[in-house]
Amino acid sequence: MKNIKRFNEEVSPKVYKSAAKKLRKLMTEKPTLAKAIGAEERAKNLEDHAQKLESNKRLEKWNKNVEKFKKYGEFNFELEVSSYRNGQVFERGFKTVQPFYLNLELDAFITGENIINTDENNRSYPIVFLGGLIPATEEFAKTALEIQEGNLFSDGIIWSFILGIYYEIEDGQVFYKGISISDYDNPVLNVQIADRKTAVLLKKLLCNIFDEKFDYPSGYSDSPVAFDKIETDIIQDLELSANWAIDMGRIKEDLQKTPIISFYKQ
């Protein structure tokens, strides 16, 4: 509290929340003193200011993501929110179709974890991406801040679905099993591709990610381009090319043959 009074500069939202928490504790332990100093109103003002700062930071992250991903196309998704919050639940079954930019981020851990302690001649190789939606409009970005009290949109991205490309090794033979799109682990949100145009664009984007000339961001600092990250962490480290002739070119070809219907969430 002393630091907040003394300096005319912005501090972390955590500082304001901590100060508000102390004031609310004072309201319980010393109600007479708390009332005399206006602790309840001061606590609320501090909490509101902390929320405003957090929202501004999330919007800054959203702006950076827009600049990073907007050149890769705009995708229409239908979002259904099971509980829409702004301090309290005030509406259920909130549904909308909105334009988004798309972040497909590799989750190499899932693939590596899947092959541990399995027979090398009978195993699955899922190449998994986390699907993040970046609102294309500031209006809906601000709406996203209110969903699940901002937790859904904490890094300027709505993490919404999981996309897997599946290969199976059966008795030493390699089989491409197609792709699967499922819900991300979020109890509040249900997401679906809104139209065929978006399904086509998603297929094109996924194919391009496996083209070395395509500069799609990986989300990782060690390999900023998705193609390099996948080739290093999946194709090379897991020896898919050396052992099973599964390389970036083959994956792209298999994706190109995948029917559009597969790009809708099953």
C-alpha positions, 0 to 999 in steps of 0.5 A, a space after each residue: 500500500 505504501 508503495 502504491 501511494 508513494 510512486 506515481 507509476 504503474 505496478 503489477 496487478 498482483 500488487 493491487 490485488 495483494 493490497 485489496 486482499 489486506 484491506 478485506 482482511 482488515 474488514 474481517 479482523 478490525 471492522 471499525 477501523 476498516 469502516 473508518 478508512 473506507 476499506 471496502 471501497 478502496 479494496 474494490 477500486 484496487 481490484 477493479 484497477 488490477 482487472 483493468 491492467 490485466 485486460 490491457 496486458 491481454 489485449 497487448 498480447 492479442 495485438 502481437 498475435 494478430 500481427 504475427 498470424 494475420 497473413 496466414 488467413 482468416 478462419 470462421 469458427 462457431 463458438 458456444 460458451 456454456 457459461 458466460 461470466 462477467 463477475 457472475 454467470 448471467 447468460 447460458 448457451 452463448 453462441 456466435 460465429 466469428 472470424 479468427 486468425 489461427 495458431 497451430 502449435 506443435 505439442 511434441 510431448 504427446 508424440 514422444 510420450 505415446 511411443 514409450 514402452 511400446 513395441 516398435 513394430 506396433 505403435 502409434 505416431 500422433 503428430 499433435 497440434 494445439 489450435 489457438 483462435 485469435 479474434 480478428 476483431 478488437 470487439 470480440 477480443 474484448 468479449 473474450 476477456 469476459 468469458 470465464 473471467 478472462 482465463 480463457 484468453 490469458 495469453 491473447 489466444 483462445 486455446 480451443 481444439 486439438 488436431 492430430 495427424 495419425 500414423 500407425 505401425 502394424 506388424 512393421 507396416 506403416 499406415 496413415 490413419 488420417 487426422 482427428 480434431 477434438 475439443 481442447 480441455 476447457 469445460 466452458 467452450 465448444 468450438 466448430 468450423 463454421 463453413 466449408 471455406 474454413 475447412 478448406 483453408 485449414 487443410 491448406 494451412 496444415 499442408 503448407 506447414 509441412 513445406 520448408 518454404 512456408 514460414 509459419 511460426 512454431 511458438 518455440 524460441 529454439 526453432 521459430 519456424 514450424 517446419 524446422 521444429 517438426 522436422 527436428 523434434 518429430 521426424 529426426 529425434 523420433 527417427 520416423 524418417 530413418 525407421 519408417 520413411 515418414 518424412 515431411 514430404 510424405 506427411 504433406 502428400 497424405 494431408 493433401 489426400 485427406 477429405 475435407 470432412 475430416 477437418 470438421 471436429 468429430 
